[in-house]
Amino acid sequence: MAISIFSFREQEAWLNRLTSEFQGMLSENRPLARRFRVALSGGSTPIPLYRHWAGLDLPWEGIDWWIGDERWVPVTDPRSNEGMIRSSLGASAGARLLLRSWHGGVEPSEAARLYDSALRRELGDPPIFDLVLLGLGGDGHTASLFPGSPALEERASYAVPNSPPGGEGPLRLTLTYPCLDAARSIWFLVAGGAKEKIVERLLSGDKTLPAGRIQAVDQRLYWVRDG
């Protein structure tokens, strides 16, 4: 699928464009009388965006926030995506932030199974997100879908455990392609000039990249070059 690219020189313009697009999607969803479903990205790139959104008068009670991937660490661990999201996006929302945690089970396989069950129950089969925010690693990984990892071939489950390359760092939990492919819109959030080569490969349709294998119809890449 072709990916539309939107490039920015300054973070403020990047934030304003993303916010305007997001608010437009929320407005379009309002007449549907259902919650807007978002899967959030981890990492450092979206933190300024989450902090910006935290200060807005969003319809918090009408948005279900999920997490695209997580490290199997306590939420209090600095590496936790959930912890980052709660401290940034949830800074003002507090209890109004309806965020779905990956930590529903006592071990990773159970946690992934419970997340998969929740996705099917609440978003359908396949689960359909209105918006999925994703990052883009230097190796082309997105969410916790790493080059050569077993999760790349998963077709039956929408959420699975997955090991990072070389087993370095904590085990991950991630959404899979069948879930990402069903999303109404995918936004890749990219920051910094160092990502130029991997962005070029992704936009060229390089299917050797995990990010390049997503088949969602609407895919956009928002790149702040000086971020």
Contacts in CASP RR format, 6 or more apart in sequence:
PFRMAT RR
TARGET T0000
AUTHOR 0000-0000-0000
METHOD contacts of the structure
MODEL  1
MAISIFSFREQEAWLNRLTSEFQGMLSENRPLARRFRVALSGGSTPIPLY
RHWAGLDLPWEGIDWWIGDERWVPVTDPRSNEGMIRSSLGASAGARLLLR
SWHGGVEPSEAARLYDSALRRELGDPPIFDLVLLGLGGDGHTASLFPGSP
ALEERASYAVPNSPPGGEGPLRLTLTYPCLDAARSIWFLVAGGAKEKIVE
RLLSGDKTLPAGRIQAVDQRLYWVRDG
1 214 0 8 1.000
1 215 0 8 1.000
1 216 0 8 1.000
1 217 0 8 1.000
1 219 0 8 1.000
2 219 0 8 1.000
3 188 0 8 1.000
3 202 0 8 1.000
3 203 0 8 1.000
3 205 0 8 1.000
3 219 0 8 1.000
3 220 0 8 1.000
3 221 0 8 1.000
4 219 0 8 1.000
4 220 0 8 1.000
4 221 0 8 1.000
5 199 0 8 1.000
5 203 0 8 1.000
5 220 0 8 1.000
5 221 0 8 1.000
5 223 0 8 1.000
6 17 0 8 1.000
6 220 0 8 1.000
6 221 0 8 1.000
6 222 0 8 1.000
6 223 0 8 1.000
7 223 0 8 1.000
7 225 0 8 1.000
8 14 0 8 1.000
8 17 0 8 1.000
8 222 0 8 1.000
8 223 0 8 1.000
8 224 0 8 1.000
8 225 0 8 1.000
9 224 0 8 1.000
9 225 0 8 1.000
9 226 0 8 1.000
10 224 0 8 1.000
10 226 0 8 1.000
11 48 0 8 1.000
11 191 0 8 1.000
11 224 0 8 1.000
11 226 0 8 1.000
11 227 0 8 1.000
13 224 0 8 1.000
14 191 0 8 1.000
14 222 0 8 1.000
14 223 0 8 1.000
14 224 0 8 1.000
14 227 0 8 1.000
15 48 0 8 1.000
15 49 0 8 1.000
15 52 0 8 1.000
17 222 0 8 1.000
18 49 0 8 1.000
18 187 0 8 1.000
18 189 0 8 1.000
18 222 0 8 1.000
19 49 0 8 1.000
19 52 0 8 1.000
19 53 0 8 1.000
19 56 0 8 1.000
22 53 0 8 1.000
22 131 0 8 1.000
23 56 0 8 1.000
25 36 0 8 1.000
25 130 0 8 1.000
25 131 0 8 1.000
25 185 0 8 1.000
26 36 0 8 1.000
26 58 0 8 1.000
26 59 0 8 1.000
26 63 0 8 1.000
29 36 0 8 1.000
29 130 0 8 1.000
30 59 0 8 1.000
35 62 0 8 1.000
35 63 0 8 1.000
35 64 0 8 1.000
35 98 0 8 1.000
36 59 0 8 1.000
36 62 0 8 1.000
36 63 0 8 1.000
36 64 0 8 1.000
36 130 0 8 1.000
36 131 0 8 1.000
37 63 0 8 1.000
37 64 0 8 1.000
37 66 0 8 1.000
37 123 0 8 1.000
37 128 0 8 1.000
37 129 0 8 1.000
37 130 0 8 1.000
37 131 0 8 1.000
38 63 0 8 1.000
38 64 0 8 1.000
38 65 0 8 1.000
38 66 0 8 1.000
38 129 0 8 1.000
38 130 0 8 1.000
38 131 0 8 1.000
38 132 0 8 1.000
38 133 0 8 1.000
39 66 0 8 1.000
39 67 0 8 1.000
39 68 0 8 1.000
39 129 0 8 1.000
39 131 0 8 1.000
39 132 0 8 1.000
39 133 0 8 1.000
39 175 0 8 1.000
39 183 0 8 1.000
40 46 0 8 1.000
40 50 0 8 1.000
40 65 0 8 1.000
40 66 0 8 1.000
40 67 0 8 1.000
40 68 0 8 1.000
40 81 0 8 1.000
40 85 0 8 1.000
40 89 0 8 1.000
40 133 0 8 1.000
41 68 0 8 1.000
41 81 0 8 1.000
41 133 0 8 1.000
41 134 0 8 1.000
41 135 0 8 1.000
41 143 0 8 1.000
41 189 0 8 1.000
42 67 0 8 1.000
42 68 0 8 1.000
42 69 0 8 1.000
42 81 0 8 1.000
42 84 0 8 1.000
42 85 0 8 1.000
42 135 0 8 1.000
43 81 0 8 1.000
43 84 0 8 1.000
43 135 0 8 1.000
45 135 0 8 1.000
45 189 0 8 1.000
45 190 0 8 1.000
45 191 0 8 1.000
46 133 0 8 1.000
46 135 0 8 1.000
46 189 0 8 1.000
47 84 0 8 1.000
47 88 0 8 1.000
49 189 0 8 1.000
50 84 0 8 1.000
50 85 0 8 1.000
50 88 0 8 1.000
50 89 0 8 1.000
50 90 0 8 1.000
51 88 0 8 1.000
51 89 0 8 1.000
51 91 0 8 1.000
53 89 0 8 1.000
54 88 0 8 1.000
54 89 0 8 1.000
54 90 0 8 1.000
54 91 0 8 1.000
54 92 0 8 1.000
54 93 0 8 1.000
55 91 0 8 1.000
55 92 0 8 1.000
58 93 0 8 1.000
60 93 0 8 1.000
60 96 0 8 1.000
60 97 0 8 1.000
60 98 0 8 1.000
61 96 0 8 1.000
61 98 0 8 1.000
62 98 0 8 1.000
63 98 0 8 1.000
64 98 0 8 1.000
64 100 0 8 1.000
64 122 0 8 1.000
65 85 0 8 1.000
65 89 0 8 1.000
65 97 0 8 1.000
65 98 0 8 1.000
65 99 0 8 1.000
65 100 0 8 1.000
66 99 0 8 1.000
66 100 0 8 1.000
66 119 0 8 1.000
66 129 0 8 1.000
67 81 0 8 1.000
67 82 0 8 1.000
67 85 0 8 1.000
67 99 0 8 1.000
67 100 0 8 1.000
67 101 0 8 1.000
67 102 0 8 1.000
68 81 0 8 1.000
68 132 0 8 1.000
68 134 0 8 1.000
68 143 0 8 1.000
68 174 0 8 1.000
68 175 0 8 1.000
69 81 0 8 1.000
69 143 0 8 1.000
69 144 0 8 1.000
69 172 0 8 1.000
69 173 0 8 1.000
69 174 0 8 1.000
69 175 0 8 1.000
70 80 0 8 1.000
70 81 0 8 1.000
70 82 0 8 1.000
70 102 0 8 1.000
70 103 0 8 1.000
70 144 0 8 1.000
70 172 0 8 1.000
70 173 0 8 1.000
70 174 0 8 1.000
71 77 0 8 1.000
71 79 0 8 1.000
71 80 0 8 1.000
71 81 0 8 1.000
71 169 0 8 1.000
71 170 0 8 1.000
71 171 0 8 1.000
71 172 0 8 1.000
71 173 0 8 1.000
72 108 0 8 1.000
72 111 0 8 1.000
72 161 0 8 1.000
72 170 0 8 1.000
72 171 0 8 1.000
72 172 0 8 1.000
72 173 0 8 1.000
73 79 0 8 1.000
73 80 0 8 1.000
73 170 0 8 1.000
74 80 0 8 1.000
75 82 0 8 1.000
75 83 0 8 1.000
75 86 0 8 1.000
75 101 0 8 1.000
75 103 0 8 1.000
76 83 0 8 1.000
79 170 0 8 1.000
82 99 0 8 1.000
82 101 0 8 1.000
82 102 0 8 1.000
82 103 0 8 1.000
85 99 0 8 1.000
86 97 0 8 1.000
86 99 0 8 1.000
89 97 0 8 1.000
90 97 0 8 1.000
90 99 0 8 1.000
100 115 0 8 1.000
100 118 0 8 1.000
102 111 0 8 1.000
102 112 0 8 1.000
102 115 0 8 1.000
102 173 0 8 1.000
103 111 0 8 1.000
104 110 0 8 1.000
104 111 0 8 1.000
104 114 0 8 1.000
104 115 0 8 1.000
105 111 0 8 1.000
105 114 0 8 1.000
108 161 0 8 1.000
108 171 0 8 1.000
108 173 0 8 1.000
109 161 0 8 1.000
111 161 0 8 1.000
111 173 0 8 1.000
112 157 0 8 1.000
112 159 0 8 1.000
112 160 0 8 1.000
112 161 0 8 1.000
112 173 0 8 1.000
113 157 0 8 1.000
113 159 0 8 1.000
115 158 0 8 1.000
115 159 0 8 1.000
115 173 0 8 1.000
116 157 0 8 1.000
116 158 0 8 1.000
116 159 0 8 1.000
116 160 0 8 1.000
119 127 0 8 1.000
119 158 0 8 1.000
119 159 0 8 1.000
119 179 0 8 1.000
120 127 0 8 1.000
120 158 0 8 1.000
123 129 0 8 1.000
126 158 0 8 1.000
126 178 0 8 1.000
126 179 0 8 1.000
126 181 0 8 1.000
126 182 0 8 1.000
127 158 0 8 1.000
127 179 0 8 1.000
127 182 0 8 1.000
128 182 0 8 1.000
128 183 0 8 1.000
128 184 0 8 1.000
129 179 0 8 1.000
129 182 0 8 1.000
129 183 0 8 1.000
129 184 0 8 1.000
130 183 0 8 1.000
130 184 0 8 1.000
130 185 0 8 1.000
131 183 0 8 1.000
131 184 0 8 1.000
131 185 0 8 1.000
131 186 0 8 1.000
131 187 0 8 1.000
132 175 0 8 1.000
132 180 0 8 1.000
132 183 0 8 1.000
132 185 0 8 1.000
132 186 0 8 1.000
132 187 0 8 1.000
132 216 0 8 1.000
133 187 0 8 1.000
133 189 0 8 1.000
134 142 0 8 1.000
134 143 0 8 1.000
134 180 0 8 1.000
134 186 0 8 1.000
134 187 0 8 1.000
134 188 0 8 1.000
134 189 0 8 1.000
134 211 0 8 1.000
135 142 0 8 1.000
135 143 0 8 1.000
135 188 0 8 1.000
135 189 0 8 1.000
135 190 0 8 1.000
135 211 0 8 1.000
136 142 0 8 1.000
136 188 0 8 1.000
136 189 0 8 1.000
136 190 0 8 1.000
136 195 0 8 1.000
136 198 0 8 1.000
136 199 0 8 1.000
136 202 0 8 1.000
136 211 0 8 1.000
136 221 0 8 1.000
137 195 0 8 1.000
137 198 0 8 1.000
137 211 0 8 1.000
138 195 0 8 1.000
138 198 0 8 1.000
139 146 0 8 1.000
139 147 0 8 1.000
139 165 0 8 1.000
139 198 0 8 1.000
139 209 0 8 1.000
140 147 0 8 1.000
140 198 0 8 1.000
140 201 0 8 1.000
140 202 0 8 1.000
140 209 0 8 1.000
140 210 0 8 1.000
140 211 0 8 1.000
140 212 0 8 1.000
141 147 0 8 1.000
141 210 0 8 1.000
141 211 0 8 1.000
142 188 0 8 1.000
142 210 0 8 1.000
142 211 0 8 1.000
142 214 0 8 1.000
143 174 0 8 1.000
143 175 0 8 1.000
143 180 0 8 1.000
144 151 0 8 1.000
144 162 0 8 1.000
144 164 0 8 1.000
144 172 0 8 1.000
144 173 0 8 1.000
144 174 0 8 1.000
145 151 0 8 1.000
145 152 0 8 1.000
145 162 0 8 1.000
145 174 0 8 1.000
145 176 0 8 1.000
145 177 0 8 1.000
145 210 0 8 1.000
145 211 0 8 1.000
146 152 0 8 1.000
146 162 0 8 1.000
146 163 0 8 1.000
146 164 0 8 1.000
146 165 0 8 1.000
146 210 0 8 1.000
147 165 0 8 1.000
147 208 0 8 1.000
147 209 0 8 1.000
147 210 0 8 1.000
149 162 0 8 1.000
149 163 0 8 1.000
149 165 0 8 1.000
150 162 0 8 1.000
151 160 0 8 1.000
151 162 0 8 1.000
151 174 0 8 1.000
151 176 0 8 1.000
152 177 0 8 1.000
152 210 0 8 1.000
152 213 0 8 1.000
154 160 0 8 1.000
154 176 0 8 1.000
154 177 0 8 1.000
154 178 0 8 1.000
155 176 0 8 1.000
155 177 0 8 1.000
155 178 0 8 1.000
156 178 0 8 1.000
157 176 0 8 1.000
157 178 0 8 1.000
158 175 0 8 1.000
158 176 0 8 1.000
158 178 0 8 1.000
158 179 0 8 1.000
159 173 0 8 1.000
159 174 0 8 1.000
159 175 0 8 1.000
159 176 0 8 1.000
159 179 0 8 1.000
160 173 0 8 1.000
160 174 0 8 1.000
160 176 0 8 1.000
161 171 0 8 1.000
161 172 0 8 1.000
161 173 0 8 1.000
161 174 0 8 1.000
162 171 0 8 1.000
162 172 0 8 1.000
162 173 0 8 1.000
162 174 0 8 1.000
163 171 0 8 1.000
163 172 0 8 1.000
164 170 0 8 1.000
164 171 0 8 1.000
164 172 0 8 1.000
177 213 0 8 1.000
177 214 0 8 1.000
177 215 0 8 1.000
180 186 0 8 1.000
180 214 0 8 1.000
180 216 0 8 1.000
181 214 0 8 1.000
181 215 0 8 1.000
181 216 0 8 1.000
182 216 0 8 1.000
183 216 0 8 1.000
183 218 0 8 1.000
184 216 0 8 1.000
184 218 0 8 1.000
185 216 0 8 1.000
185 218 0 8 1.000
185 219 0 8 1.000
185 220 0 8 1.000
186 214 0 8 1.000
186 216 0 8 1.000
186 218 0 8 1.000
186 219 0 8 1.000
186 220 0 8 1.000
187 220 0 8 1.000
187 221 0 8 1.000
187 222 0 8 1.000
188 202 0 8 1.000
188 211 0 8 1.000
188 219 0 8 1.000
188 220 0 8 1.000
188 221 0 8 1.000
188 222 0 8 1.000
189 222 0 8 1.000
190 199 0 8 1.000
190 221 0 8 1.000
190 222 0 8 1.000
190 223 0 8 1.000
190 224 0 8 1.000
191 223 0 8 1.000
191 224 0 8 1.000
191 227 0 8 1.000
192 223 0 8 1.000
192 224 0 8 1.000
192 225 0 8 1.000
192 226 0 8 1.000
192 227 0 8 1.000
193 225 0 8 1.000
193 226 0 8 1.000
193 227 0 8 1.000
195 223 0 8 1.000
196 225 0 8 1.000
198 209 0 8 1.000
199 221 0 8 1.000
199 223 0 8 1.000
201 209 0 8 1.000
202 209 0 8 1.000
202 211 0 8 1.000
202 212 0 8 1.000
202 221 0 8 1.000
203 221 0 8 1.000
205 212 0 8 1.000
206 212 0 8 1.000
207 213 0 8 1.000
END
